[in-house]
Amino acid sequence: NVGGKLHLLEIQNGYNVTTLGAFTATFLRVPTLLADAGGDILVLNATGADVGVYRTPLNSFSLTTVAHNSVNANFTAPFAMEHDLNSGDLIVLDARNKLHRISPNGSVTTVTFILPPAISIAVTGNAHIDFATGLVCLAYTNYLLTVDPQTGAVTTLVGPTPNGNSI
């Protein structure tokens, strides 16, 4: 955050930092970003007027919309994103119990799922696709879960102990 705006930085060799660009002031919280197979950067903006998924080429900073509430999505509180390399789809998890699958052509399919109670009001998580099963593995607050992106079925792999700590 520089001058009240979030910036996209490239870090090379652990110490060379290059500013690729500054997001508009409507980008208030970017919980995750990732690089796709073509080298573009995918950015998830979680709050504000421009909640959605955006793409920018690595060597320039020209954002294009992949999914946005005014175009093709119904995000409320997205917190994690992963690229399903098997299907080419993006998977976006929403704290309001929605899993959004965004196809390469931009169509969005949403399924509901039930998250366990969060220990934080600023939900964060890491999502990864298990390529063997197609399930989304999700580290969410003090849980490790799997979510079926087709049905929304959630399985708790690791949960909190009786004293509330993670295992």
DSSP file (Angstrom, degrees, kcal/mol; ACC not computed):
  #  RESIDUE AA STRUCTURE BP1 BP2  ACC     N-H-->O    O-->H-N    N-H-->O    O-->H-N    TCO  KAPPA ALPHA  PHI   PSI    X-CA   Y-CA   Z-CA
    1    1 A N              0   0    0      0, 0.0     2,-0.5     0, 0.0     5,-0.2   0.000 360.0 360.0 360.0 111.7    0.0    0.0    0.0
    2    2 A V  B >   -A    5   0A   0      3,-2.8     3,-1.5     1,-0.1     0, 0.0  -0.990 360.0  -8.6-125.7 124.5    1.7    3.2   -1.2
    3    3 A G  T 3  S-     0   0    0     -2,-0.5    -1,-0.1     1,-0.3     3,-0.1   0.812 129.8 -55.8  61.4  30.5   -0.1    6.5   -1.2
    4    4 A G  T 3  S+     0   0    0      1,-0.2     2,-0.4    -3,-0.0    -1,-0.3   0.514 118.9 102.5  81.2   4.4   -3.4    4.8   -0.2
    5    5 A K  B <  S-A    2   0A   0     -3,-1.5    -3,-2.8    21,-0.0     2,-0.2  -0.939  71.2-122.1-122.4 144.8   -3.3    2.5   -3.3
    6    6 A L        -     0   0    0     21,-0.5    17,-2.9    -2,-0.4     2,-0.3  -0.602  30.5-156.6 -78.1 144.1   -2.4   -1.2   -3.6
    7    7 A H  E     -B   22   0B   0     -2,-0.2     2,-0.6    15,-0.2    15,-0.2  -0.917  15.5-129.2-122.7 148.9    0.5   -1.9   -6.0
    8    8 A L  E     -B   21   0B   0     13,-2.8    12,-2.9    -2,-0.3    13,-1.2  -0.883  33.3-168.9 -96.0 122.2    1.4   -5.0   -7.9
    9    9 A L  E     -B   19   0B   0     -2,-0.6     2,-0.5    10,-0.2    10,-0.2  -0.855  17.5-149.8-114.9 146.3    5.1   -5.8   -7.3
   10   10 A E  E     -B   18   0B   0      8,-3.0     8,-2.7    -2,-0.3     2,-0.5  -0.972  13.9-163.8-111.5 127.6    7.5   -8.2   -9.0
   11   11 A I  E     -B   17   0B   0     -2,-0.5     2,-0.4     6,-0.2     6,-0.2  -0.956   8.0-175.2-115.8 122.1   10.2   -9.6   -6.8
   12   12 A Q  E >>  -B   16   0B   0      4,-2.8     4,-2.6    -2,-0.5     3,-1.7  -0.920  65.9  -0.9-118.0 142.2   13.2  -11.3   -8.5
   13   13 A N  T 34 S-     0   0    0     -2,-0.4    -1,-0.1     1,-0.3    -2,-0.0   0.683 118.3 -75.0  57.0  20.6   16.1  -13.0   -6.9
   14   14 A G  T 34 S+     0   0    0      2,-0.2    -1,-0.3     1,-0.1     3,-0.1   0.373 130.4  43.1  79.9  -6.6   14.7  -12.3   -3.5
   15   15 A Y  T <4 S+     0   0    0     -3,-1.7     2,-0.8     1,-0.1    -2,-0.2   0.554  78.9  94.6-145.8 -19.2   15.7   -8.6   -3.5
   16   16 A N  E  <  -B   12   0B   0     -4,-2.6    -4,-2.8     2,-0.0     2,-0.5  -0.737  54.7-171.3 -82.9 113.1   15.0   -6.9   -6.9
   17   17 A V  E     -B   11   0B   0     -2,-0.8     2,-0.4    -6,-0.2    -6,-0.2  -0.920   7.8-177.8-112.4 126.0   11.6   -5.3   -6.6
   18   18 A T  E     -B   10   0B   0     -8,-2.7    -8,-3.0    -2,-0.5     2,-0.7  -0.982  23.9-134.5-121.9 131.4    9.8   -3.7   -9.6
   19   19 A T  E     -B    9   0B   0     -2,-0.4   -10,-0.2   -10,-0.2     3,-0.1  -0.766  18.7-175.0 -84.2 117.4    6.5   -2.0   -9.4
   20   20 A L  E     -     0   0B   0    -12,-2.9     2,-0.3    -2,-0.7    -1,-0.2   0.796  59.8 -48.4 -82.3 -29.7    4.3   -3.3  -12.2
   21   21 A G  E     -B    8   0B   0    -13,-1.2   -13,-2.8    39,-0.1     2,-0.4  -0.927  49.2 -99.8 170.6 166.8    1.5   -0.9  -11.5
   22   22 A A  E     -B    7   0B   0     -2,-0.3   -15,-0.2   -15,-0.2     2,-0.1  -0.908  32.6-131.9-109.4 133.8   -1.0    0.7   -9.1
   23   23 A F        -     0   0    0    -17,-2.9   -17,-0.1    -2,-0.4    -2,-0.0  -0.404  35.2 -94.2 -74.5 158.4   -4.5   -0.5   -8.7
   24   24 A T    >   -     0   0    0      1,-0.1     3,-1.9    -2,-0.1   -18,-0.3  -0.247  40.9-101.1 -65.8 164.7   -7.3    2.0   -8.6
   25   25 A A  T 3  S+     0   0    0      1,-0.3    -1,-0.1   -20,-0.1    -2,-0.1   0.666 118.4  70.5 -64.2 -16.5   -8.5    3.2   -5.3
   26   26 A T  T 3  S+     0   0    0      1,-0.1     2,-1.1    22,-0.1    24,-0.6   0.600  75.5  89.5 -78.7  -9.8  -11.5    0.8   -5.5
   27   27 A F    <   +     0   0    0     -3,-1.9   -21,-0.5     1,-0.2     3,-0.1  -0.771  50.0 156.9 -85.7 101.1   -9.2   -2.2   -5.0
   28   28 A L        +     0   0    0     -2,-1.1     2,-0.3    19,-0.7    -1,-0.2   0.752  61.0  19.5-101.1 -29.4   -9.3   -2.3   -1.2
   29   29 A R        -     0   0    0     18,-0.3    17,-3.4   -23,-0.0    18,-0.5  -0.919  52.8-176.8-149.8 117.3   -8.3   -5.9   -0.4
   30   30 A V        +     0   0    0     -2,-0.3    15,-0.2    15,-0.2     3,-0.1  -0.861   7.7 175.6-114.0  93.0   -6.5   -8.4   -2.7
   31   31 A P        +     0   0    0      0, 0.0     2,-0.3     0, 0.0    -1,-0.1   0.743  64.7   6.0 -74.1 -21.4   -6.3  -11.7   -0.7
   32   32 A T  E     +C   44   0C   0     12,-0.7    12,-2.1    48,-0.1     2,-0.3  -0.997  53.3 178.4-157.7 154.0   -4.7  -13.7   -3.5
   33   33 A L  E     -C   43   0C   0     -2,-0.3     2,-0.3    10,-0.2    10,-0.2  -0.966  11.3-177.8-148.1 159.3   -3.2  -13.5   -7.0
   34   34 A L  E     -C   42   0C   0      8,-2.2     8,-3.7    -2,-0.3     2,-0.4  -0.979  27.4-113.0-153.6 163.1   -1.7  -16.2   -9.2
   35   35 A A  E     -C   41   0C   0     -2,-0.3     6,-0.2     6,-0.2    48,-0.1  -0.852  30.5-141.9-100.0 136.0    0.0  -16.7  -12.5
   36   36 A D    >   -     0   0    0      4,-2.5     3,-1.9    -2,-0.4    49,-0.0  -0.320  36.3 -90.0 -87.8 178.8   -1.8  -18.6  -15.2
   37   37 A A  T 3  S+     0   0    0      1,-0.3    -1,-0.1     2,-0.1    -2,-0.0   0.759 127.1  54.5 -61.7 -25.5   -0.2  -21.1  -17.6
   38   38 A G  T 3  S-     0   0    0      2,-0.1    -1,-0.3     1,-0.0     3,-0.1   0.479 120.1-106.0 -87.5  -2.4    0.4  -18.2  -20.1
   39   39 A G  S <  S+     0   0    0     -3,-1.9    19,-0.2     1,-0.3    -2,-0.1   0.401  74.6 136.6  94.0  -2.7    2.2  -16.0  -17.6
   40   40 A D        -     0   0    0     17,-0.2    -4,-2.5    18,-0.1     2,-0.5  -0.436  54.9-121.2 -73.5 154.7   -0.6  -13.5  -17.0
   41   41 A I  E     -CD  35  56C   0     15,-3.2    15,-2.1    -6,-0.2     2,-0.5  -0.856  19.8-155.9 -98.6 128.6   -1.3  -12.4  -13.5
   42   42 A L  E     -CD  34  55C   0     -8,-3.7    -8,-2.2    -2,-0.5     2,-0.4  -0.915  11.8-163.7-104.5 130.0   -4.9  -13.1  -12.1
   43   43 A V  E     -CD  33  54C   0     11,-2.8    11,-2.5    -2,-0.5     2,-0.6  -0.941  11.0-153.5-120.9 132.0   -5.9  -10.8   -9.3
   44   44 A L  E     -CD  32  53C   0    -12,-2.1   -12,-0.7    -2,-0.4     2,-0.6  -0.926   7.7-164.5-105.4 114.1   -8.8  -11.3   -6.9
   45   45 A N  E     - D   0  52C   0      7,-2.8     7,-1.9    -2,-0.6   -15,-0.2  -0.887   5.1-171.3 -96.8 122.8  -10.2   -8.1   -5.5
   46   46 A A        +     0   0    0    -17,-3.4     2,-0.3    -2,-0.6   -16,-0.1   0.667  56.0  25.3 -95.9 -18.7  -12.4   -9.0   -2.4
   47   47 A T  S    S+     0   0    0    -18,-0.5   -19,-0.7   -21,-0.1     3,-0.4  -0.884  85.6  41.9-140.9 169.7  -14.1   -5.8   -1.4
   48   48 A G  S >  S-     0   0    0     -2,-0.3     3,-1.0     1,-0.2   -21,-0.1  -0.304 101.0 -44.5  89.6-172.6  -15.3   -2.5   -2.7
   49   49 A A  T 3  S+     0   0    0      1,-0.3    -1,-0.2    -2,-0.1   -22,-0.1   0.737 133.4  52.0 -68.4 -24.0  -17.1   -1.5   -5.9
   50   50 A D  T 3   +     0   0    0    -24,-0.6    -1,-0.3    -3,-0.4    -5,-0.2  -0.151  69.4 158.0-110.3  38.6  -14.8   -3.6   -8.1
   51   51 A V    <   +     0   0    0     -3,-1.0    18,-0.9    -5,-0.1     2,-0.3  -0.458  38.9  79.7 -61.0 127.7  -15.0   -7.0   -6.3
   52   52 A G  E    S-DE  45  68C   0     -7,-1.9    -7,-2.8    -2,-0.2     2,-0.4  -0.986  80.3 -63.4 163.5-171.5  -14.0   -9.5   -8.9
   53   53 A V  E     -DE  44  67C   0     14,-2.5    13,-2.8    -2,-0.3    14,-1.8  -0.923  44.9-175.8-113.2 135.1  -11.3  -11.3  -10.8
   54   54 A Y  E     -DE  43  65C   0    -11,-2.5   -11,-2.8    -2,-0.4     2,-0.4  -0.903  12.8-147.4-130.9 156.1   -9.0   -9.4  -13.2
   55   55 A R  E     +DE  42  64C   0      9,-2.5     9,-2.4    -2,-0.3   -13,-0.2  -0.963  15.0 175.5-125.1 141.0   -6.1  -10.4  -15.5
   56   56 A T  E     -D   41   0C   0    -15,-2.1   -15,-3.2    -2,-0.4     7,-0.1  -0.991  34.3-113.4-140.9 138.0   -3.0   -8.4  -16.5
   57   57 A P    >   -     0   0    0      0, 0.0     3,-1.3     0, 0.0     5,-0.2  -0.403  30.3-121.8 -63.3 147.4   -0.1   -9.5  -18.7
   58   58 A L  T 3  S+     0   0    0    -19,-0.2   -18,-0.1     1,-0.2   -19,-0.1   0.867 108.3  49.1 -60.3 -38.1    3.1   -9.8  -16.7
   59   59 A N  T 3  S+     0   0    0      2,-0.0     2,-0.3     0, 0.0    -1,-0.2   0.381 118.2  31.8 -91.0   5.8    5.0   -7.3  -18.7
   60   60 A S  S <  S-     0   0    0     -3,-1.3     2,-0.4     2,-0.1   -40,-0.1  -0.924  73.2-126.1-146.1 173.4    2.4   -4.5  -18.6
   61   61 A F        +     0   0    0     -2,-0.3     2,-0.5    -5,-0.1   -39,-0.1  -0.653  53.9 133.6-126.2  76.9   -0.2   -3.3  -16.2
   62   62 A S        -     0   0    0     -2,-0.4     2,-0.2    -5,-0.2    -7,-0.1  -0.883  43.3-149.7-126.3  98.3   -3.5   -3.3  -18.2
   63   63 A L        -     0   0    0     -2,-0.5     2,-0.4    -7,-0.1    -7,-0.2  -0.455  13.6-173.3 -72.6 134.0   -6.2   -4.9  -16.2
   64   64 A T  E     -E   55   0C   0     -9,-2.4    -9,-2.5    -2,-0.2     2,-0.4  -0.952  29.1-110.3-121.3 149.1   -9.1   -6.7  -18.0
   65   65 A T  E     +E   54   0C   0     -2,-0.4   -11,-0.2   -11,-0.2     3,-0.1  -0.631  34.0 170.8 -83.0 128.8  -12.1   -8.0  -16.2
   66   66 A V  E    S-     0   0C   0    -13,-2.8     2,-0.3    -2,-0.4   -12,-0.2   0.796  77.0  -1.3 -97.0 -46.6  -12.5  -11.8  -16.0
   67   67 A A  E    S+E   53   0C   0    -14,-1.8   -14,-2.5    35,-0.0    -1,-0.4  -0.980  70.0 160.7-149.3 134.3  -15.5  -11.9  -13.6
   68   68 A H  E >>> -E   52   0C   0     -2,-0.3     4,-2.2   -16,-0.2     3,-1.9  -0.988  46.8-114.7-153.1 148.9  -17.4   -9.0  -11.9
   69   69 A N  T 345S+     0   0    0    -18,-0.9   -17,-0.1    -2,-0.3    -1,-0.1   0.812 116.2  51.0 -59.2 -31.6  -20.8   -8.6  -10.3
   70   70 A S  T 345S+     0   0    0      2,-0.1    -1,-0.3     1,-0.1     4,-0.1   0.530 122.0  32.1 -84.2  -3.5  -22.0   -6.1  -13.0
   71   71 A V  T <45S-     0   0    0     -3,-1.9    -2,-0.2     2,-0.1    -1,-0.1   0.778 135.4 -28.9-114.9 -59.7  -20.9   -8.5  -15.8
   72   72 A N  T  <5S+     0   0    0     -4,-2.2    36,-0.3    35,-0.1     2,-0.3   0.324 104.8  71.3-151.7  10.0  -21.2  -12.2  -15.0
   73   73 A A      < -     0   0    0     -5,-1.8    -2,-0.1    34,-0.1    37,-0.0  -0.800  52.0-148.3-133.3 170.3  -20.7  -13.0  -11.3
   74   74 A N        +     0   0    0     -2,-0.3     2,-0.1    -4,-0.1    -5,-0.0  -0.408  34.9 165.9-136.6  58.9  -22.4  -12.8   -7.9
   75   75 A F        +     0   0    0    -24,-0.2   -24,-0.1     1,-0.2    -2,-0.1  -0.454  12.7 166.4 -72.6 144.9  -19.5  -12.4   -5.5
   76   76 A T  S    S-     0   0    0     -2,-0.1    -1,-0.2    22,-0.1   -25,-0.0   0.611  79.0  -6.3-120.9 -50.2  -20.1  -11.2   -1.9
   77   77 A A  S    S-     0   0    0    -30,-0.1    18,-2.8   -26,-0.0   -30,-0.1  -0.434  72.6-175.1-146.7  66.3  -16.9  -11.9    0.0
   78   78 A P  E     +F   94   0D   0      0, 0.0    16,-0.3     0, 0.0     3,-0.1  -0.392  12.3 163.8 -68.0 141.3  -14.4  -13.8   -2.1
   79   79 A F  E     +     0   0D   0     14,-2.7    46,-0.6     1,-0.3     2,-0.3   0.526  55.1  35.1-135.0 -13.1  -11.3  -14.9   -0.2
   80   80 A A  E     -F   93   0D   0     13,-1.2    13,-2.5    44,-0.1     2,-0.3  -0.997  53.7-174.8-147.9 149.6   -9.4  -17.6   -2.2
   81   81 A M  E     +F   92   0D   0     -2,-0.3    46,-0.3    11,-0.2     2,-0.3  -0.997   3.9 175.9-145.3 143.6   -8.8  -18.4   -5.8
   82   82 A E  E     -F   91   0D   0      9,-2.2     9,-3.3    -2,-0.3     2,-0.6  -0.990  28.4-125.0-146.4 151.8   -7.1  -21.3   -7.7
   83   83 A H  E     -F   90   0D   0     -2,-0.3     2,-1.0     7,-0.2     7,-0.2  -0.881  18.8-144.7 -99.9 119.0   -6.6  -22.2  -11.3
   84   84 A D     >  -     0   0    0      5,-3.1     4,-2.9    -2,-0.6     5,-0.4  -0.736  13.0-169.5 -83.5 103.5   -7.9  -25.7  -12.1
   85   85 A L  T  4 S+     0   0    0     -2,-1.0    -1,-0.2     1,-0.2     5,-0.0   0.730  80.4  61.7 -71.1 -20.9   -5.3  -26.9  -14.7
   86   86 A N  T  4 S+     0   0    0      1,-0.1    -1,-0.2    -3,-0.1    -2,-0.0   0.929 123.0  17.5 -68.0 -44.8   -7.4  -29.9  -15.6
   87   87 A S  T  4 S-     0   0    0     -3,-0.2    -2,-0.2     2,-0.2    -1,-0.1   0.661  97.6-123.6-101.0 -19.9  -10.4  -27.9  -16.8
   88   88 A G     <  +     0   0    0     -4,-2.9    -3,-0.2     1,-0.3     2,-0.1   0.388  68.0 133.8  86.9  -3.2   -8.8  -24.5  -17.3
   89   89 A D        -     0   0    0     -5,-0.4    -5,-3.1    14,-0.1     2,-0.4  -0.402  55.5-129.1 -79.2 154.6  -11.4  -23.0  -15.0
   90   90 A L  E     -FG  83 102D   0     12,-2.6    12,-3.0    -7,-0.2     2,-0.5  -0.859  17.8-150.6 -95.6 140.0  -10.7  -20.6  -12.1
   91   91 A I  E     -FG  82 101D   0     -9,-3.3    -9,-2.2    -2,-0.4     2,-0.5  -0.965  13.2-173.7-111.7 123.7  -12.2  -21.5   -8.8
   92   92 A V  E     -FG  81 100D   0      8,-2.8     8,-3.1    -2,-0.5     2,-0.4  -0.980  10.6-151.8-120.1 125.8  -13.1  -18.7   -6.4
   93   93 A L  E     -FG  80  99D   0    -13,-2.5   -14,-2.7    -2,-0.5   -13,-1.2  -0.817   8.6-158.4 -99.9 136.3  -14.3  -19.4   -2.9
   94   94 A D  E >>  -FG  78  98D   0      4,-2.7     4,-1.2    -2,-0.4     3,-0.9  -0.931  21.1-135.8-117.9 133.5  -16.6  -16.9   -1.2
   95   95 A A  T 34 S+     0   0    0    -18,-2.8    20,-0.1    -2,-0.4    -1,-0.1   0.630 101.3  73.0 -64.4 -12.5  -17.1  -16.6    2.5
   96   96 A R  T 34 S-     0   0    0      2,-0.1    -1,-0.3   -19,-0.1    17,-0.1  -0.040 126.1 -94.0 -91.9  31.9  -20.9  -16.5    2.0
   97   97 A N  T <4 S+     0   0    0     -3,-0.9    16,-1.4     1,-0.2     2,-0.4   0.867  85.5 129.1  62.9  42.6  -20.8  -20.2    1.2
   98   98 A K  E  <  -GH  94 112D   0     -4,-1.2    -4,-2.7    14,-0.2     2,-0.5  -0.992  41.8-161.9-127.6 136.6  -20.5  -19.9   -2.6
   99   99 A L  E     -GH  93 111D   0     12,-3.1    12,-2.4    -2,-0.4     2,-0.5  -0.981  14.5-159.8-114.2 121.1  -18.0  -21.6   -4.9
  100  100 A H  E     -GH  92 110D   0     -8,-3.1    -8,-2.8    -2,-0.5     2,-0.6  -0.879   5.5-162.0-105.8 127.6  -17.7  -19.9   -8.3
  101  101 A R  E     -GH  91 109D   0      8,-3.3     8,-2.5    -2,-0.5     2,-0.6  -0.950   7.8-164.0-108.4 119.1  -16.3  -21.8  -11.2
  102  102 A I  E     -GH  90 108D   0    -12,-3.0   -12,-2.6    -2,-0.6     6,-0.2  -0.912  10.3-146.7-108.6 114.8  -15.2  -19.4  -14.0
  103  103 A S    >   -     0   0    0      4,-2.7     3,-2.3    -2,-0.6   -14,-0.1  -0.277  30.3-102.4 -75.0 163.7  -14.7  -21.1  -17.4
  104  104 A P  T 3  S+     0   0    0      0, 0.0    -1,-0.1     0, 0.0   -16,-0.1   0.775 123.9  55.5 -57.9 -25.5  -12.0  -19.9  -19.9
  105  105 A N  T 3  S-     0   0    0      2,-0.1    -2,-0.0     1,-0.0    -3,-0.0   0.436 122.7-105.3 -88.6   2.3  -14.8  -18.2  -21.9
  106  106 A G  S <  S+     0   0    0     -3,-2.3     2,-0.2     1,-0.3    -1,-0.0   0.447  71.2 140.9  95.7   0.1  -15.9  -16.2  -18.8
  107  107 A S        -     0   0    0    -40,-0.1    -4,-2.7    -5,-0.0     2,-0.5  -0.579  39.9-145.8 -78.6 143.7  -19.1  -18.0  -17.9
  108  108 A V  E     -H  102   0D   0    -36,-0.3     2,-0.4    -2,-0.2    -6,-0.2  -0.930  14.4-171.9-116.5 128.2  -19.6  -18.4  -14.1
  109  109 A T  E     -H  101   0D   0     -8,-2.5    -8,-3.3    -2,-0.5     2,-0.4  -0.967  11.4-160.4-114.9 133.6  -21.2  -21.4  -12.4
  110  110 A T  E     +H  100   0D   0     -2,-0.4     2,-0.3   -10,-0.2   -10,-0.2  -0.952  11.2 179.6-120.7 132.0  -21.9  -21.1   -8.7
  111  111 A V  E     -H   99   0D   0    -12,-2.4   -12,-3.1    -2,-0.4     2,-0.3  -0.938  25.4-124.1-122.5 151.7  -22.6  -23.9   -6.2
  112  112 A T  E     +H   98   0D   0     -2,-0.3     2,-0.3   -14,-0.2   -14,-0.2  -0.657  30.5 170.5 -93.6 152.2  -23.2  -23.5   -2.5
  113  113 A F        -     0   0    0    -16,-1.4     2,-0.6    -2,-0.3    40,-0.1  -0.946  31.8-114.7-150.2 165.1  -21.2  -25.1    0.3
  114  114 A I        -     0   0    0     38,-0.5   -18,-0.1    -2,-0.3    40,-0.0  -0.924  23.6-160.5-114.0 116.6  -21.1  -24.8    4.0
  115  115 A L        -     0   0    0     -2,-0.6     3,-0.1   -20,-0.1    39,-0.0  -0.656  26.7-110.6 -86.6 147.6  -17.9  -23.5    5.7
  116  116 A P        -     0   0    0      0, 0.0    -1,-0.1     0, 0.0    27,-0.1  -0.294  56.6 -68.5 -67.3 165.1  -17.3  -24.1    9.4
  117  117 A P        -     0   0    0      0, 0.0     2,-0.2     0, 0.0     0, 0.0  -0.318  56.4-126.8 -58.5 133.5  -17.5  -21.1   11.7
  118  118 A A        -     0   0    0      1,-0.1    23,-0.0    -3,-0.1     5,-0.0  -0.503   7.5-149.8 -81.1 149.9  -14.7  -18.7   11.1
  119  119 A I  S    S+     0   0    0     -2,-0.2     2,-0.3     3,-0.1    -1,-0.1   0.370  83.0  49.1 -95.0   3.6  -12.4  -17.5   13.9
  120  120 A S        -     0   0    0      1,-0.1     3,-0.1     4,-0.1    -2,-0.1  -0.984  67.9-142.7-141.5 148.2  -11.9  -14.2   12.1
  121  121 A I  S    S+     0   0    0     -2,-0.3     2,-1.0     1,-0.2    -1,-0.1   0.710 100.1  64.4 -82.5 -20.3  -14.1  -11.5   10.5
  122  122 A A  S    S-     0   0    0     -3,-0.0    -1,-0.2     2,-0.0     2,-0.1  -0.743  88.4-154.9 -99.9  83.3  -11.4  -11.0    7.8
  123  123 A V        +     0   0    0     -2,-1.0     2,-0.3    -3,-0.1   -28,-0.1  -0.335  20.4 170.1 -66.2 133.8  -11.6  -14.5    6.2
  124  124 A T        +     0   0    0     -2,-0.1    17,-0.9     2,-0.0     2,-0.3  -0.921   0.7 159.4-134.4 163.2   -8.6  -15.7    4.4
  125  125 A G  E     -I  140   0E   0    -46,-0.6     2,-0.5    -2,-0.3    15,-0.2  -0.958  34.3-121.8-174.5 160.7   -7.6  -19.1    3.1
  126  126 A N  E     -I  139   0E   0     13,-1.8    13,-2.6    -2,-0.3     2,-0.4  -0.966  27.2-166.2-113.5 130.9   -5.4  -21.0    0.6
  127  127 A A  E     +I  138   0E   0     -2,-0.5     2,-0.3   -46,-0.3    11,-0.2  -0.942  10.4 171.5-119.3 139.4   -7.0  -23.1   -2.0
  128  128 A H  E     -I  137   0E   0      9,-2.3     9,-3.8    -2,-0.4     2,-0.5  -0.993  29.9-122.4-143.1 146.7   -5.4  -25.7   -4.2
  129  129 A I  E     -I  136   0E   0     -2,-0.3     2,-0.9     7,-0.2     7,-0.2  -0.768  14.6-140.0 -91.2 129.7   -6.8  -28.3   -6.6
  130  130 A D     >  -     0   0    0      5,-3.0     4,-3.4    -2,-0.5     5,-0.4  -0.818  15.6-158.5 -83.4 108.9   -6.0  -31.9   -6.0
  131  131 A F  T  4 S+     0   0    0     -2,-0.9    -1,-0.2     1,-0.2    -2,-0.0   0.756  86.0  55.5 -67.4 -24.4   -5.4  -33.0   -9.6
  132  132 A A  T  4 S+     0   0    0      1,-0.1    -1,-0.2    -3,-0.1    -2,-0.0   0.897 125.4  19.5 -73.3 -39.8   -6.1  -36.7   -8.9
  133  133 A T  T  4 S-     0   0    0     -3,-0.3    -2,-0.2     2,-0.2    -1,-0.1   0.669  93.2-129.1-104.2 -20.7   -9.5  -36.1   -7.3
  134  134 A G     <  +     0   0    0     -4,-3.4    -3,-0.1     1,-0.3     2,-0.1   0.455  61.9 138.6  81.0   0.9  -10.5  -32.7   -8.6
  135  135 A L        -     0   0    0     -5,-0.4    -5,-3.0    13,-0.1     2,-0.6  -0.471  57.4-120.8 -78.9 150.6  -11.3  -31.6   -5.1
  136  136 A V  E     -IJ 129 147E   0     11,-2.9    11,-2.3    -7,-0.2     2,-0.5  -0.826  21.8-149.8 -88.4 120.8  -10.4  -28.1   -3.8
  137  137 A C  E     -IJ 128 146E   0     -9,-3.8    -9,-2.3    -2,-0.6     2,-0.5  -0.825  20.0-167.8 -90.6 128.4   -8.1  -28.4   -0.8
  138  138 A L  E     -IJ 127 145E   0      7,-3.0     7,-2.9    -2,-0.5     2,-0.8  -0.964  24.5-160.9-130.2 118.8   -8.7  -25.4    1.5
  139  139 A A  E     +IJ 126 144E   0    -13,-2.6   -13,-1.8    -2,-0.5     2,-0.4  -0.887  30.5 172.9 -90.9 112.5   -6.8  -24.2    4.5
  140  140 A Y  E >   -IJ 125 143E   0      3,-2.1     3,-2.3    -2,-0.8   -15,-0.2  -0.981  53.0 -55.5-134.1 118.9   -9.4  -22.0    6.1
  141  141 A T  T 3  S-     0   0    0    -17,-0.9   -23,-0.1    -2,-0.4    25,-0.0  -0.279 123.7 -17.9  44.2-115.9   -9.0  -20.3    9.5
  142  142 A N  T 3  S+     0   0    0     -3,-0.1     2,-0.3    23,-0.0    -1,-0.3  -0.106 123.8  87.4-108.2  38.3   -8.1  -23.3   11.8
  143  143 A Y  E <   -J  140   0E   0     -3,-2.3    -3,-2.1    16,-0.1     2,-0.4  -0.927  59.2-151.8-128.8 153.4   -9.4  -26.0    9.4
  144  144 A L  E     +JK 139 158E   0     14,-2.7    13,-2.9    -2,-0.3    14,-1.9  -0.989  36.8 168.2-120.5 119.2   -8.1  -28.1    6.5
  145  145 A L  E     -JK 138 156E   0     -7,-2.9    -7,-3.0    -2,-0.4     2,-0.4  -0.783  32.8-140.1-126.2 162.4  -11.0  -29.0    4.3
  146  146 A T  E     -JK 137 155E   0      9,-2.3     9,-2.4    -2,-0.3     2,-0.4  -0.980  17.7-164.9-119.0 145.4  -11.8  -30.4    0.9
  147  147 A V  E     -JK 136 154E   0    -11,-2.3   -11,-2.9    -2,-0.4     7,-0.2  -0.997  18.5-135.3-128.5 128.5  -14.6  -28.9   -1.2
  148  148 A D     >  -     0   0    0      5,-2.4     4,-3.0    -2,-0.4     5,-0.2  -0.748  13.1-155.3 -81.2 114.4  -16.1  -30.7   -4.2
  149  149 A P  T  4 S+     0   0    0      0, 0.0    -1,-0.1     0, 0.0   -14,-0.1   0.627  90.4  50.5 -70.7 -10.2  -16.4  -27.9   -6.9
  150  150 A Q  T  4 S+     0   0    0      3,-0.1   -49,-0.0   -39,-0.0    -2,-0.0   0.850 128.6  14.5 -89.7 -39.5  -19.2  -29.8   -8.6
  151  151 A T  T  4 S-     0   0    0     -3,-0.1   -39,-0.2     2,-0.1    -1,-0.0   0.639  92.0-122.5-112.5 -19.8  -21.5  -30.5   -5.7
  152  152 A G     <  +     0   0    0     -4,-3.0   -38,-0.5     1,-0.3     2,-0.1   0.489  52.8 158.9  85.6   3.4  -20.3  -28.2   -2.8
  153  153 A A        -     0   0    0     -5,-0.2    -5,-2.4   -40,-0.1     2,-0.4  -0.425  25.9-154.8 -64.0 131.3  -19.8  -31.2   -0.5
  154  154 A V  E     -K  147   0E   0     -7,-0.2     2,-0.4    -2,-0.1    -7,-0.2  -0.913  11.5-171.0-113.1 134.1  -17.3  -30.2    2.3
  155  155 A T  E     -K  146   0E   0     -9,-2.4    -9,-2.3    -2,-0.4     2,-0.6  -0.993  18.5-138.5-122.9 128.9  -15.1  -32.7    4.2
  156  156 A T  E     +K  145   0E   0     -2,-0.4   -11,-0.2   -11,-0.2     3,-0.2  -0.776  23.6 173.8 -85.8 119.1  -13.1  -31.6    7.2
  157  157 A L  E    S+     0   0E   0    -13,-2.9     2,-0.4    -2,-0.6   -12,-0.2   0.848  75.3   9.2 -89.2 -42.4   -9.7  -33.2    7.2
  158  158 A V  E    S+K  144   0E   0    -14,-1.9   -14,-2.7     8,-0.0    -1,-0.4  -0.995  74.4 172.5-140.0 132.0   -8.3  -31.4   10.2
  159  159 A G        -     0   0    0     -2,-0.4     8,-0.6   -16,-0.2   -16,-0.1  -0.712  40.6 -65.8-129.2-178.8  -10.3  -29.2   12.6
  160  160 A P  B     -L  166   0F   0      0, 0.0     6,-0.3     0, 0.0    -1,-0.1  -0.326  48.2-118.9 -69.5 151.8   -9.7  -27.4   15.8
  161  161 A T    >   -     0   0    0      4,-3.6     3,-2.8     1,-0.1     6,-0.0  -0.321  42.3 -88.3 -78.1 170.9   -9.0  -29.3   19.0
  162  162 A P  T 3  S+     0   0    0      0, 0.0    -1,-0.1     0, 0.0     0, 0.0   0.774 130.6  55.6 -55.3 -26.4  -11.4  -29.0   22.0
  163  163 A N  T 3  S-     0   0    0      2,-0.1     3,-0.1     3,-0.0    -2,-0.0   0.403 122.6-106.2 -88.1   5.0   -9.5  -26.0   23.2
  164  164 A G  S <  S+     0   0    0     -3,-2.8     2,-0.1     1,-0.3    -1,-0.0   0.371  78.6 127.2  93.3  -4.8   -9.9  -24.3   19.9
  165  165 A N        -     0   0    0      1,-0.1    -4,-3.6    -5,-0.1    -1,-0.3  -0.473  63.8-106.1 -83.5 156.9   -6.4  -24.7   18.6
  166  166 A S  B      L  160   0F   0     -6,-0.3    -1,-0.1    -2,-0.1   -23,-0.1  -0.476 360.0 360.0 -75.1 153.3   -5.5  -26.2   15.2
  167  167 A I              0   0    0     -8,-0.6    -1,-0.1   -25,-0.3   -24,-0.0   0.452 360.0 360.0 -79.7 360.0   -4.1  -29.7   15.2
